[in-house]
Amino acid sequence: MSVFDLQSQKLLHKLEGHSLTVRTLAFSKDGAHLTTGSDDARCLLWDLSSGAQIASLEGRASRVETWSM
């Protein structure tokens, strides 16, 4: 997944961590973090200033179709 600056149209980060299709995402209210949910049955938490994955929620039996923060 790619994160762009909309004004400059510059690529900021390429978020790599899921092994299957990302189905859902949610931004934190302050815009500092992003969570993604995927067919790989994991939810990942990202720091948008650095592009780093900072947490992984695993253990689901099936894909993640919805997620909110």
C-alpha positions as CSV (number, residue, x, y, z in Angstrom):
1,M,0.0,0.0,0.0
2,S,1.3,3.5,-0.8
3,V,0.9,6.7,1.1
4,F,1.1,10.0,-0.8
5,D,1.2,13.7,0.1
6,L,-1.8,14.9,-1.8
7,Q,-0.5,18.5,-2.3
8,S,2.9,17.5,-3.8
9,Q,1.7,14.1,-5.1
10,K,4.9,12.7,-3.7
11,L,5.2,9.1,-2.5
12,L,5.8,9.3,1.3
13,H,5.8,5.6,2.2
14,K,5.3,2.1,0.8
15,L,3.6,0.1,3.6
16,E,4.5,-3.6,3.2
17,G,3.5,-6.2,5.8
18,H,0.4,-8.0,4.7
19,S,0.7,-11.2,2.6
20,L,-2.8,-11.0,1.1
21,T,-5.3,-8.3,0.0
22,V,-6.0,-5.4,2.3
23,R,-9.8,-5.2,2.8
24,T,-10.1,-2.3,5.3
25,L,-8.3,0.6,6.8
26,A,-8.8,3.3,9.4
27,F,-7.0,6.5,10.3
28,S,-6.6,7.7,13.8
29,K,-8.4,10.9,14.7
30,D,-5.1,12.9,14.8
31,G,-4.0,11.4,11.4
32,A,-0.8,10.0,13.0
33,H,-1.6,6.3,12.6
34,L,-3.3,3.9,10.2
35,T,-4.6,0.5,10.8
36,T,-5.1,-2.1,8.0
37,G,-7.0,-5.4,8.0
38,S,-6.4,-8.1,5.5
39,D,-7.3,-11.5,4.1
40,D,-4.2,-12.7,5.9
41,A,-6.3,-12.5,9.1
42,R,-4.1,-9.7,10.6
43,C,-4.5,-6.1,11.6
44,L,-1.4,-3.9,11.4
45,L,-0.9,-0.5,13.0
46,W,1.3,1.9,11.1
47,D,3.1,5.2,12.1
48,L,2.4,7.5,9.2
49,S,5.3,9.9,9.9
50,S,7.9,7.2,9.5
51,G,6.0,4.5,7.6
52,A,7.0,1.9,10.2
53,Q,4.7,-0.9,11.3
54,I,4.4,-0.5,15.1
55,A,2.0,-3.3,16.0
56,S,0.4,-6.5,14.7
57,L,-2.8,-8.1,15.9
58,E,-2.9,-11.8,15.0
59,G,-4.8,-14.9,15.8
60,R,-8.1,-14.5,13.9
61,A,-9.4,-17.5,12.1
62,S,-10.5,-15.6,9.0
63,R,-9.9,-12.5,7.0
64,V,-10.5,-9.0,8.5
65,E,-13.3,-7.3,6.6
66,T,-14.0,-4.2,8.9
67,W,-12.0,-2.2,11.3
68,S,-12.3,1.1,13.1
69,M,-10.3,3.2,15.5
